[in-house]
Amino acid sequence: MKVIGLTGGIGSGKTTVAKEFEKLGVPVYIADERSKYLLATDASVMEKVSELLGDKAYINDNSRSIPDKEYIASKVFNDAELLKALNAILHPAVRKDFEQFMLNQSKVYVIYEAAILFESGGDSRCDHVILVTAPEQERINRVLKRDDVTESQVRSRMSHQLPELQKLQRSDFVIENIDFNKIHKYVYTINEFLLKN
């Protein structure tokens, strides 16, 4: 079974594209969502994150620990070494979780969606990579509308991702996400190609 990586910078519209593949019956694994899930439920991950970032990384909510995402973000997004250490905890856990996901699939291919696919080395496990792109200011506007963040926070997150040109050079397919009405057509065409090749 093939693994098709799906990536793109923050606000590019990866999730929109992933949903179009799902409509065609393609299994989709969204690494960022699973990472958040593991951060909140996997005992080993929780213990390691607490050791790394301290007890404030988790807050008590009705006698169960839940991650304090704001606290965690405030610590790691301004400290490259801490971010690297956090990723060293989460990436292996996500990899193991994805392997479990794969055991339950029987389609020709699956989509592995990850914002930092190249940065984490995840592209090495993919047969092909699809890059979703959009103009930088458009991406920033989307994130400002979607999340409760400032423009400087969005730009800070962008600075942790590979430059667009490097992603383009390493991708097999590119979907320009400017006109939403064209997304289905792009996805349909790529799906047809992947089913035949």
C-alpha positions as CSV (number, residue, x, y, z in Angstrom):
1,M,0.0,0.0,0.0
2,K,1.3,3.4,-1.0
3,V,1.7,6.3,1.5
4,I,1.1,9.7,-0.1
5,G,2.4,12.6,2.0
6,L,0.2,15.7,2.0
7,T,1.8,18.9,3.3
8,G,1.9,22.7,3.1
9,G,2.6,25.7,5.2
10,I,0.3,26.9,7.9
11,G,-2.9,28.2,6.4
12,S,-2.4,26.7,3.0
13,G,-5.5,24.5,3.2
14,K,-4.1,21.0,3.8
15,T,-7.2,20.0,5.7
16,T,-9.5,21.1,2.9
17,V,-7.6,19.0,0.5
18,A,-7.5,16.0,2.9
19,K,-11.3,16.2,3.2
20,E,-11.6,16.0,-0.6
21,F,-9.5,12.8,-0.7
22,E,-11.8,11.4,2.1
23,K,-14.8,12.1,-0.1
24,L,-13.2,9.8,-2.7
25,G,-12.9,7.0,-0.1
26,V,-9.2,7.5,0.6
27,P,-8.1,6.8,4.2
28,V,-6.6,10.0,5.6
29,Y,-4.3,10.1,8.7
30,I,-3.9,13.7,10.0
31,A,-0.6,13.7,12.0
32,D,-1.2,17.0,13.8
33,E,-4.6,15.8,15.1
34,R,-3.2,12.5,16.2
35,S,-0.2,14.2,17.8
36,K,-2.6,16.3,19.9
37,Y,-4.6,13.2,20.8
38,L,-1.4,11.4,21.9
39,L,-0.3,14.4,23.9
40,A,-3.5,14.2,25.8
41,T,-4.0,10.4,26.2
42,D,-0.7,8.5,25.8
43,A,0.8,7.9,29.4
44,S,4.3,7.6,28.1
45,V,4.1,10.8,26.0
46,M,2.5,12.7,28.9
47,E,5.2,11.6,31.4
48,K,8.0,12.7,29.0
49,V,6.4,16.0,28.2
50,S,6.0,16.8,31.9
51,E,9.6,15.9,32.5
52,L,10.6,18.2,29.6
53,L,8.4,21.2,30.3
54,G,7.5,20.8,34.0
55,D,4.2,20.2,35.8
56,K,2.5,23.2,34.3
57,A,2.4,21.4,30.9
58,Y,-0.7,19.7,32.2
59,I,-3.7,21.0,34.1
60,N,-6.2,19.1,36.2
61,D,-9.7,19.0,34.7
62,N,-12.2,16.9,36.7
63,S,-9.5,14.6,38.1
64,R,-7.8,14.0,34.7
65,S,-4.7,15.7,33.2
66,I,-5.2,17.7,30.0
67,P,-2.4,19.5,28.1
68,D,-2.1,23.2,28.7
69,K,-1.7,24.0,25.0
70,E,-1.1,27.8,25.5
71,Y,1.6,27.1,28.1
72,I,3.3,24.4,25.9
73,A,3.2,26.7,22.9
74,S,4.6,29.6,24.8
75,K,7.6,27.5,25.9
76,V,8.4,25.8,22.6
77,F,7.7,28.4,19.9
78,N,10.3,30.7,21.4
79,D,12.9,28.1,22.1
80,A,14.2,26.0,19.1
81,E,15.9,23.4,21.4
82,L,12.8,22.8,23.4
83,L,10.7,22.5,20.3
84,K,13.2,20.0,18.9
85,A,13.0,18.0,22.2
86,L,9.2,18.0,22.2
87,N,9.2,16.8,18.6
88,A,11.6,14.0,19.6
89,I,8.9,12.8,22.0
90,L,5.9,13.3,19.7
91,H,7.3,12.1,16.3
92,P,8.1,8.5,17.3
93,A,4.7,8.2,19.0
94,V,3.0,9.5,15.9
95,R,5.0,7.1,13.7
96,K,4.0,4.2,15.9
97,D,0.3,5.3,15.8
98,F,0.4,5.6,12.0
99,E,1.8,2.1,11.7
100,Q,-1.2,0.9,13.7
101,F,-3.5,2.9,11.4
102,M,-1.9,1.3,8.3
103,L,-2.7,-2.2,9.6
104,N,-6.4,-1.5,9.3
105,Q,-6.3,-0.2,5.7
106,S,-6.9,-2.0,2.5
107,K,-7.0,0.7,-0.2
108,V,-4.5,1.3,-2.9
109,Y,-3.0,4.2,-1.0
110,V,-3.5,6.3,2.2
111,I,-2.9,10.0,2.7
112,Y,-0.5,11.0,5.5
113,E,-1.1,14.7,6.2
114,A,1.5,16.6,8.2
115,A,2.4,20.3,8.4
116,I,6.1,19.5,9.0
117,L,6.4,16.5,6.7
118,F,9.8,17.5,5.3
119,E,11.1,19.0,8.6
120,S,10.4,15.8,10.5
121,G,11.8,13.5,7.8
122,G,8.3,12.0,7.3
123,D,8.7,12.3,3.5
124,S,11.2,9.5,3.6
125,R,8.3,7.1,4.3
126,C,6.2,8.4,1.5
127,D,5.9,7.1,-2.1
128,H,4.8,10.6,-3.3
129,V,4.3,14.0,-1.8
130,I,1.5,16.5,-2.5
131,L,2.2,20.1,-1.6
132,V,-0.7,22.5,-1.0
133,T,0.3,26.1,-1.6
134,A,-1.3,29.6,-1.3
135,P,0.1,33.1,-1.3
136,E,1.7,34.0,2.1
137,Q,-0.6,36.9,2.9
138,E,-3.6,34.8,2.1
139,R,-2.3,32.0,4.4
140,I,-1.8,34.5,7.2
141,N,-5.3,35.9,6.8
142,R,-6.8,32.4,6.9
143,V,-4.9,31.6,10.2
144,L,-5.9,35.0,11.7
145,K,-9.5,34.2,10.9
146,R,-9.3,30.6,12.2
147,D,-7.2,30.9,15.3
148,D,-7.0,33.4,18.1
149,V,-3.5,34.7,17.3
150,T,-1.6,37.8,16.2
151,E,0.1,38.2,12.8
152,S,3.5,38.1,14.5
153,Q,2.6,34.7,16.1
154,V,1.6,33.3,12.7
155,R,4.9,34.6,11.2
156,S,6.8,33.0,14.1
157,R,5.2,29.6,13.4
158,M,5.9,30.0,9.7
159,S,9.6,30.6,10.5
160,H,9.8,27.1,11.9
161,Q,8.7,25.6,8.5
162,L,10.8,25.0,5.5
163,P,10.7,27.8,2.8
164,E,8.1,27.2,0.1
165,L,10.7,26.9,-2.6
166,Q,12.4,24.0,-0.9
167,K,9.1,22.2,-0.5
168,L,8.2,22.8,-4.1
169,Q,11.5,21.2,-5.2
170,R,10.8,18.1,-3.1
171,S,7.2,17.5,-4.0
172,D,5.7,15.4,-6.8
173,F,2.3,17.2,-7.0
174,V,1.4,20.8,-6.2
175,I,-2.2,22.0,-5.5
176,E,-2.5,25.8,-5.5
177,N,-5.3,26.5,-3.1
178,I,-6.6,29.9,-4.2
179,D,-9.9,29.0,-5.8
180,F,-11.8,26.5,-3.6
181,N,-14.0,25.4,-6.5
182,K,-10.9,24.0,-8.3
183,I,-9.7,21.9,-5.4
184,H,-12.0,18.9,-6.1
185,K,-10.8,18.8,-9.7
186,Y,-7.1,18.8,-8.7
187,V,-7.7,16.0,-6.1
188,Y,-9.8,13.9,-8.5
189,T,-7.0,14.1,-11.1
190,I,-4.3,13.2,-8.6
191,N,-6.5,10.3,-7.3
192,E,-7.0,8.9,-10.8
193,F,-3.2,9.0,-11.4
194,L,-2.4,7.3,-8.1
195,L,-4.9,4.5,-8.7
196,K,-3.4,3.7,-12.1
197,N,0.3,4.1,-11.3
